[in-house]
């Protein structure tokens, strides 16, 4: 917005009381049959759409529909970029756009409130991840964020993790940490199953939870924060060969996930760090702001984080081509662990001859909130968010004419499209927003819609007065502007995919 309305959303004023979504009466059906044909075009629409202008008065017991009105969504906007003066500094494009667009709100250093649109995007991403993990045999669990120091001391990581580990003690003096990862906890969980059989393997357990790391210099919003969401999977196999097959299977699922999101992701060789194991890969989104330095073979034969290279390697070890350098944002990490943790906690299974064997392990992480921010970072322009379509918080924004304009009658027609579309596609009801700020011009609201990244924007503009009425549809991902009748709008939007 150019400026918030009195008492409206701003970075420095409290928002107005939030009362939820206002139920709207179901509109009367359009005339059908010969009478409709005789009434024709705009004249018939005027007669049919009249009841839409009424906020009440529907017959007792009539079905009622709720519209998502932009003015009532809890998404405090600061689209003019008046940030940085209240204790936060937007050091990246994604950080700035997410704060200005009312997706996140800075709390303490490195910690953020996720507002409803961001939560919607994250839930869609998690559903996408769930599908990929279930396809490779994943079973979802949920482990405590609060982890006993005894577990971490047994693995040696209580000391090795250093100051990045959030440590605390309870009233009895017992030490705990807030889990940055859960290798210790999940291995202890599996070890507690004293009669685990080879028939139950492979075992692939995963969760999506908050993680905590005491970053020395949190920055770039959700790209490097102290509290974040991560998907972490832990696998248990009967042999090294089986464990490495699982490793390739999960890496393939990660590649498929980023392909579905429309994100260019590079799998690179990486160091195992304090997680351990003998094999490790990072999944990187190339970006100038990335904190990792990468070298890539132009023909795809070799890719690595420079920390893996011995000396200055400039050519591909496979084809001899000159390696190119770039920077990347790490959004996933995989490890083949072997028996590093199963040996510590005695996580065993019984073979066909009833002999105990240590399980071969792997662990696999995806930064859920980092993927949200990184996708905005690499897809967006400097002043407008662009989402991977599958995880956009809302798919469609309807913009009616300005109140008092000569096209004002088009408001009723646009609302009728809204209601007919939602009636025909109820699974999309939560993805369609009506920008009811009709005191503002269409141009200003369209500019806001572009900044917020709705994949589709439907406008009742000047051509709504034609016979038949024609609507303006902006396809944000393709950059196309289409001019469609009501039927054309509904046909186009019916192809929208949601998770």
Buried (B, 14 or more C-beta within 10 A) or exposed (E): BEEBEEEBBBBEEEBBEEEEEEEBBBBBEBBEEEEEEEBEEBEBBEBBBEBBEEEEEBEEEEEEBEBBBBBBBEBBBBBBEEBEEEEBEBBBBBBBBBBBBBBBBBEEEBEBEBBEBBEBBBEBBBEBBBBBBBEBEBEEBEBEBEBBBEBBEBBEBBEEBEEEBBBEEEEEEEBBBBBBBBBBBBBBBBBEEEEBEBEBBBBBBBBBBEBBBBBEEBBBBBBBBBBBBBBBBBBBBBEEEBBBEBBEBBBBBBBBBBEBBEBEBBBBBBEBEBBBBEBBBBBBBBBEBBEBBBBBBEEEEBBBBBEBBEEEBEEBEEEEBEBEEBBBBBBBBBBBBBBBBBBBBBBBBBEEEEEEBBBBBBBBBBBBBBBBBBBBBBBBEEBBBBBBBBBBBBBBBBBBBBEEBEBBBBBBBBBBBBBBBBBEBEEBBBBBBBBBBBEBBBEBBBBBBBBBBBBBBBBBBBBBBEEBBBBBBBEBBEEEEBEBBBEBBBEBBEEBEBE
